[in-house]
């Protein structure tokens, strides 16, 4: 049974803690927060099993020899520090997206990782959305034929839930780190095996009156094959997560893919695609646990996560 700690007991950490209870082979062991009372409350709520199960010092938490792995769910700019500490301590890592917020941080993390070879997974939980997985499998098996274009649109009115992201000490992006990073990952995941890597990116970023540097983002990506991706996301208003794929043999349309289960619909050509609506965080954690036990790469590797960050930096710098 792997003992897993959570660093940063916030909104996303709640999802991981709930999912851990449904996994096989792992259990919540300890919790760390800048506020010891918050760490203790979270540890008590989710029954963290260590005798000393709450910390306000990451290094002391990582000193526990019974701790096997950590989930890093702290603000984006703190990821690099916590990743480096966990790698030094020899703990496996599942880090929330984006991995980090700068090219310098990418290099520091990659160098430390290559020296340690610890299991490190990146938390793009939508890769375990069963509808998206079915679509991706069909694409990769060439059931859709050559891929021409993918369109991804998503908006979440997140203004009141992302205050820390406008603190320059904690966050670099808002819309890009909440939604854009997911959509870029999905586009690359589906397209790259058939279309090659991203060859060009163009973007338009709209700032928000409340100081958000990126309230709404439009991105166009082209791949080596000539296929293209259109990504639109916003944290200023709600817009269902919709997907369209235009391909040689069949087009795909996905509607409201993160909405209520009964509203999620996908068609391939004229046919509905049947898929489960299971908790993607459970599947993500099971993949992470299996990767640790089997000493293999997790499905979403560090390099995949770092390439996403490189794209985010480019988009931000070339608006």
C-alpha positions in Angstrom: 0.0 0.0 0.0 1.6 3.3 -1.1 1.4 6.2 1.3 0.7 9.4 -0.6 0.8 12.9 0.8 -0.9 16.1 -0.5 0.9 19.4 -0.6 -1.5 22.3 -0.9 -5.0 21.2 0.5 -7.2 23.4 -1.7 -10.0 23.0 -4.1 -8.2 20.6 -6.5 -6.7 18.7 -3.6 -10.2 17.8 -2.5 -10.8 16.0 -5.8 -7.6 14.0 -5.3 -8.4 13.1 -1.7 -11.8 11.9 -2.7 -10.4 9.9 -5.6 -7.7 8.3 -3.4 -10.4 6.6 -1.4 -11.5 4.8 -4.6 -8.1 3.7 -5.8 -6.4 0.4 -5.2 -2.9 0.3 -3.8 -2.7 3.7 -2.1 -3.9 5.7 0.8 -3.8 9.3 2.0 -0.9 9.5 4.5 -0.2 13.2 5.3 -1.0 16.8 4.3 1.0 20.0 4.1 -0.2 23.6 4.0 1.3 27.0 4.8 -1.4 27.1 7.5 -1.1 24.2 9.9 -4.7 24.4 10.9 -5.8 24.0 7.3 -3.5 21.0 6.9 -4.9 19.4 10.1 -8.5 20.0 9.1 -8.0 18.5 5.7 -6.1 15.5 7.1 -8.9 14.9 9.6 -11.6 15.3 7.0 -10.0 12.8 4.7 -8.6 10.4 7.3 -4.9 10.8 6.6 -3.3 7.8 8.2 0.1 8.9 9.4 0.6 9.3 13.2 1.8 12.9 12.4 -0.4 13.7 9.5 -0.3 17.5 9.2 2.6 19.8 8.4 3.3 23.5 7.6 6.8 22.7 6.5 7.2 20.7 3.2 10.8 19.5 4.1 9.6 18.0 7.4 6.7 16.3 5.7 9.1 14.8 3.1 11.5 13.6 5.8 8.9 10.8 6.7 10.5 7.5 5.5 7.0 6.0 5.3 5.9 8.6 2.8 6.2 7.1 -0.8 4.7 9.9 -3.0 3.2 13.3 -3.1 0.5 15.1 -5.0 1.5 18.7 -5.5 -1.6 21.0 -5.7 -0.1 24.3 -4.7 -0.2 27.6 -6.7 1.5 27.3 -10.1 4.7 29.3 -9.2 5.3 27.2 -6.1 5.4 23.9 -8.1 9.1 24.2 -9.0 10.2 24.5 -5.4 8.0 21.6 -4.2 9.0 19.4 -7.1 12.7 19.9 -6.5 12.3 19.2 -2.8 10.3 16.0 -3.5 12.8 14.8 -6.0 15.7 15.4 -3.6 13.8 13.4 -1.0 13.2 10.5 -3.4 9.4 10.8 -3.4 7.4 10.0 -6.5 5.3 13.0 -7.7 2.0 13.8 -9.3 2.0 17.5 -10.0 -1.0 19.5 -11.0 -0.9 21.3 -14.4 0.9 23.4 -15.5 4.1 21.9 -14.2 5.7 25.3 -13.8 5.5 28.8 -15.3 8.9 29.6 -16.9 11.5 28.1 -19.2 14.1 28.5 -16.4 11.9 26.4 -14.1 11.5 23.8 -16.9 15.3 23.3 -17.1 15.7 23.1 -13.3 13.0 20.5 -13.0 14.2 18.5 -16.0 17.9 18.4 -14.7 16.8 17.3 -11.3 14.5 14.7 -12.7 17.1 13.2 -15.0 19.5 12.8 -12.0 16.8 11.1 -9.9 14.7 9.1 -12.3 11.8 9.2 -9.8 8.3 8.6 -11.2 6.8 12.0 -12.1 3.3 12.4 -13.6 1.5 15.5 -14.6 -2.2 16.0 -13.7 -4.0 16.4 -17.0 -7.1 14.5 -15.6 -9.1 15.1 -18.8 -6.9 12.4 -20.5 -9.1 10.0 -18.5 -12.3 11.5 -19.7 -13.7 8.3 -21.2 -15.3 10.1 -24.2 -12.1 11.9 -25.0 -10.2 8.6 -24.7 -12.6 6.8 -27.1 -12.2 9.6 -29.6 -8.4 9.6 -29.2 -8.3 5.8 -29.6 -10.3 6.0 -32.8 -8.0 8.7 -34.2 -4.8 6.8 -33.3 -6.2 3.6 -34.9 -6.8 5.6 -38.1 -10.5 5.0 -37.9 -11.1 8.6 -38.7 -8.5 8.8 -41.5 -6.2 11.8 -41.9 -6.9 14.5 -39.4 -7.4 17.9 -40.9 -8.6 20.2 -38.0 -9.6 20.1 -34.4 -11.6 22.8 -32.6 -11.8 23.1 -28.8 -13.9 25.7 -27.0 -14.4 26.1 -23.2 -15.4 28.9 -20.9 -15.8 28.9 -17.1 -16.7 32.0 -15.2 -13.9 31.7 -12.7 -13.4 35.3 -11.6 -14.3 34.7 -7.9 -12.4 31.5 -7.6 -9.0 32.4 -8.8 -7.8 35.3 -6.8 -4.4 33.8 -6.0 -3.7 33.6 -9.8 -3.3 37.4 -10.0 -0.7 37.5 -7.3 2.7 37.6 -9.1 4.3 35.6 -6.4 1.9 32.7 -7.0 0.6 32.7 -10.5 1.7 33.6 -14.0 -1.5 33.0 -16.0 -5.2 32.8 -15.4 -7.2 31.5 -18.4 -4.1 29.8 -19.8 -3.4 27.8 -16.6 -7.0 27.0 -15.8 -8.3 26.0 -19.2 -5.8 26.7 -22.0 -3.2 24.2 -20.7 -5.8 21.4 -20.8 -7.0 22.3 -24.3 -3.4 22.5 -25.6 -2.7 19.1 -24.0 -5.8 17.5 -25.6 -5.1 18.9 -29.0 -1.5 17.6 -28.9 -2.6 14.2 -27.5 -5.1 13.6 -30.3 -3.1 15.1 -33.2 0.6 14.4 -32.7 0.7 10.7 -33.4 -0.8 11.2 -36.9 0.1 14.8 -37.6 3.6 15.3 -36.1 4.6 18.0 -33.5 3.3 21.5 -33.4 5.2 23.6 -36.0 3.6 27.1 -35.5 1.4 28.9 -33.0 -0.4 32.2 -33.2 -2.6 33.7 -30.5 -4.7 36.6 -29.3 -5.1 37.3 -25.6 -7.7 39.7 -24.2 -7.0 41.1 -20.8 -9.8 41.6 -18.2 -10.7 44.9 -16.4 -10.1 43.3 -13.0 -6.4 42.8 -13.8 -6.4 39.3 -15.1 -3.6 39.3 -17.7 -5.4 36.6 -19.8 -9.1 36.6 -19.4 -9.9 35.2 -22.9 -7.5 33.4 -25.2 -7.7 32.4 -28.9 -5.0 30.1 -30.2 -4.3 28.7 -33.7 -1.7 25.8 -33.9 -0.4 24.1 -37.0 1.2 20.6 -37.0 3.9 19.3 -39.3 1.4 17.5 -41.5 -0.4 20.8 -42.2 -3.3 19.9 -39.9 -4.5 22.7 -37.6 -6.1 23.3 -34.2 -8.3 26.1 -33.0 -8.5 26.7 -29.3 -10.7 29.3 -27.5 -11.0 29.6 -23.8 -12.2 32.2 -21.3 -12.7 32.7 -17.5 -15.0 35.7 -18.1 -18.1 33.7 -19.0 -19.5 30.1 -19.1 -19.2 28.2 -22.4 -19.7 24.4 -22.6 -16.6 22.4 -23.4 -17.2 21.5 -27.0 -15.0 19.7 -29.5 -15.0 19.2 -33.2 -12.7 17.1 -35.3 -12.7 17.3 -39.1 -11.1 14.2 -40.6 -10.9 12.2 -43.9 -13.3 9.5 -43.1 -15.5 10.8 -40.3 -16.1 14.1 -38.4 -16.5 14.1 -34.6 -18.6 16.4 -32.6 -18.5 16.5 -28.8 -20.9 18.7 -26.8 -20.9 19.8 -23.2 -18.1 17.3 -22.3 -17.6 18.5 -18.8 -21.2 19.3 -18.0 -23.8 17.1 -16.3 -23.4 13.5 -17.3 -26.7 13.3 -19.1 -25.8 16.3 -21.2 -22.5 15.0 -22.5 -22.8 13.8 -26.1 -20.4 12.7 -28.8 -21.2 11.7 -32.4 -18.8 10.2 -34.9 -20.3 10.8 -38.3 -24.0 10.3 -37.7 -23.6 7.8 -34.9 -23.6 8.5 -31.2 -20.6 7.4 -29.3 -21.4 5.6 -26.0 -18.9 6.2 -23.2 -18.8 6.0 -19.4 -18.7 9.1 -17.1 -16.5 7.8 -14.4 -14.3 10.0 -12.2 -11.1 10.8 -14.2 -9.2 11.6 -11.0 -9.5 8.0 -9.9 -8.2 6.6 -13.2 -5.4 9.2 -13.2 -4.3 8.2 -9.7 -4.5 4.5 -10.6 -2.2 5.1 -13.5 0.3 7.0 -11.3 0.2 4.2 -8.7 0.8 1.5 -11.3 3.7 3.5 -12.8 5.4 3.7 -9.4 4.9 0.0 -8.7 5.9 -1.1 -12.2 8.8 1.4 -12.4 7.6 2.8 -15.8 6.6 6.1 -17.3 3.1 7.4 -16.3 0.7 8.1 -19.2 1.4 11.9 -18.9 5.1 12.2 -18.5 7.2 15.1 -17.3 8.4 15.9 -20.8 4.7 16.1 -22.0 4.1 18.6 -19.2 7.2 20.6 -19.9 6.4 20.9 -23.6 3.0 22.3 -22.6 4.6 24.9 -20.5 6.9 25.8 -23.3 3.9 26.4 -25.5 2.2 28.5 -22.7 5.3 30.7 -22.4 5.5 31.2 -26.2 1.8 32.1 -26.4 2.1 34.5 -23.5 5.3 36.1 -24.9 4.0 36.4 -28.5 0.5 37.7 -27.9 
